[in-house]
Amino acid sequence: MKQSSVPKAVEKVLAGAIRREMALEDFVPSKLLKLGTLIVWCNSTNMRENAMPL
């Protein structure tokens, strides 16, 4: 009985890991895009504030 429960436990652990990996594949690119946009915005704001007056 213990032999059949070990593969089920392993299957559940692997299925959970795969689900988490798939969720990260959806989550990370959108966050990177937002981060890139924020960096561009910060850089442009910083450049305007630190610009020398003409």
Contact map, one row per residue, 1 for C-alpha under 8 A:
111110000000000000000000000000000000000000000000000000
111111000000000000000000000000000000000000000000000000
111111100000000000000000000000000000000000000000000000
111111110000000000000000000000000000000000000000000000
111111111000000000000000000000000000000000000000000000
011111111100000000000000000000000000000000000000000000
001111111110000000000000000000000000000000000000000000
000111111111000000000000000000000000000000000000000000
000011111111100000000000000000000000000000000000000000
000001111111110000000000000000000000000000000000000000
000000111111111000000000000000000000000000000000000000
000000011111111100000000000000000000000000000000000000
000000001111111110000000000000000000000000000000000000
000000000111111111000000000000000000000000000000000000
000000000011111111100000000000000000000000000000000000
000000000001111111110000000000000000000000000000000000
000000000000111111111000000000000000000000000000000000
000000000000011111111100000000000000000000000000000000
000000000000001111111110000000000000000000000000000000
000000000000000111111111000000000000000000000000000000
000000000000000011111111100000000000000000000000000000
000000000000000001111111110000000000000000000000000000
000000000000000000111111111000000000000000000000000000
000000000000000000011111111100000000000000000000000000
000000000000000000001111111110000000000000000000000000
000000000000000000000111111111000000000000000000000000
000000000000000000000011111111100000000000000000000000
000000000000000000000001111111110000000000000000000000
000000000000000000000000111111111000000000000000000000
000000000000000000000000011111111100000000000000000000
000000000000000000000000001111111110000000000000000000
000000000000000000000000000111111111000000000000000000
000000000000000000000000000011111111100000000000000000
000000000000000000000000000001111111110000000000000000
000000000000000000000000000000111111111000000000000000
000000000000000000000000000000011111111100000000000000
000000000000000000000000000000001111111110000000000000
000000000000000000000000000000000111111111000000000000
000000000000000000000000000000000011111111100000000000
000000000000000000000000000000000001111111110000000000
000000000000000000000000000000000000111111111000000000
000000000000000000000000000000000000011111111100000000
000000000000000000000000000000000000001111111110000000
000000000000000000000000000000000000000111111111000000
000000000000000000000000000000000000000011111111100000
000000000000000000000000000000000000000001111111110000
000000000000000000000000000000000000000000111111111000
000000000000000000000000000000000000000000011111111000
000000000000000000000000000000000000000000001111111000
000000000000000000000000000000000000000000000111111100
000000000000000000000000000000000000000000000011111110
000000000000000000000000000000000000000000000000011111
000000000000000000000000000000000000000000000000001111
000000000000000000000000000000000000000000000000000111
